[in-house]
């Protein structure tokens, strides 16, 4: 890989510095918002409750649209969103801060008088002027600037090199391809999940290339980003490799796909680094991504909150889908200081016991998760496993005998 992949031009560094100044200005403005909101007011001033927020959210006819909402600022692993609301029926203003961490939501805020509201609006205008000044020096955020586009192109080309090499499988191991996708770069846990699955499952059970996409944008950059441009490119290339191997071998190759991120129902977050929210991927997009791999036997592991909500959209005869949590439940262990999520740590040991089947691995991991949840009095995450109609025998087969099972697998459209 050229030096371009490991270094950023002086112009690029200057742009990034200005953007960070913009984020610092944002934090300072939020601190100013708090000071304004805390001013004493006449009447029966009281903290804003969650019920107040729900009223404002559910009764759009009785409120004006929020004046400003600044989100994406990170503070000790929690996402902050600050909103100023005007409630029409009382003419009063509410200053609210919503803290979101996992599945919990808390609200805090205060009613402010009209003078305070005017000062707050002036502060909002100043905030946008500061943000505009920062963006003038950084017309495109990291990940979209010309320098980063060139770097990402080279990283993708480098990642696809293993697909061009000839693979000679071991006698007791099937051919396969591994695709690990860490969609959220805000926590190293998601990047750690895709590496743990590669090292703890794929490399100890199969022969073939490993492809990693990660939004943990730590320099020097090694892996291409997981975004809407690189994901289809990598999936199609992996699908072509699987088709060529199927044509050359009597054994059917398989795919192992691990996707790790923050999630909500039928959505997975795509975020570059810690602050740059790019998109939310729904089940239809992820299904298209998996379809690009073809009709080969495919194991899909989704490490995310509410991962089970994606199973109906992704279900296919040739797929086994393992989800870290039920459709309406959160998963655990994705903090900024985590190297891997709790689910992936309980599912896969560093040394793979090849006498176990996928069903055995899942049940062992499920029991470990339940034990931890009981110990720390956490709401049960309820991991789920869905086995396609053509994958029943494969799911129950010891990993050491996957080659035999795959030689008898009949291809069908996903």
Buried (B, 14 or more C-beta within 10 A) or exposed (E): BEEEBEBBEEEBEEBBEBBBBBBEBBBEBBEBBBEBBEBEBEEEEEEBEEEBBEBBEEEEEEBEEBBBEBEBBBEEBEBBBBBBBBBEEEEBBBBBBBBEEBBEEEBBBBBBBEEBBEBBBEBBEEBEEBBEEBBEBBEBBBBBBEBBEBBBBBBBEBBBEBBEEEBEBEEEBBBBBBBBBBBBBBBBBBBBBBBBBBBBBBBBBBBBBBBBBBBBBEEEBBBBBBBEBBBEBBBBBBBBBBBEBBEEBEBBBBBBBBBBBBBBBBBBBBBBBBBBBBBBBBBEBBBEBBBBBBBBBBBBBBBBBBBBBBBEBBBBBBBBBBBBBBBEBBBBBBBEEBBBBBBBBBBBBEEBEBEBBBBBBBBBBBEBBBEBBEEEEBEEBBBBBBBBEBBEEBBEBBBBBBBEBBEEBEBEEB
